């Protein structure tokens, strides 16, 4: 996989857009976003990393069952690291509740104005965000046609 590096200017643009969206950012295909202040890597601000594999109608956190619940703590900063194991199949990961399967999204988003990550077959990507004060039961789901209906969703518990 080719790793793309963002320039400081590009990182600032993405960071500004992320701030407007409630501290959420994504990277695709190995690209990295750097934190703007003093060249300190943004990874140093992460409270917890969670590795998630996407495959044939499942999300799987390393060491857990397929589509097992994922617990997130309000206020913590997470890095969700996704790998699409399906070489030829596109997947996405959206965070929300009240699924609108016909229109391929959640009616209520966990992170305002943030629609998730899209990965082609074999790609890796990340979601970097601070969990908002929205306790309760949420979901991570794939809304590629037919995937959500086939069970590609996992509970998110925010507390």
Order of alpha helices (4+ residues) and beta strands (2+ residues): alpha-beta-beta-beta-beta-beta-beta-beta-beta-beta-beta-beta
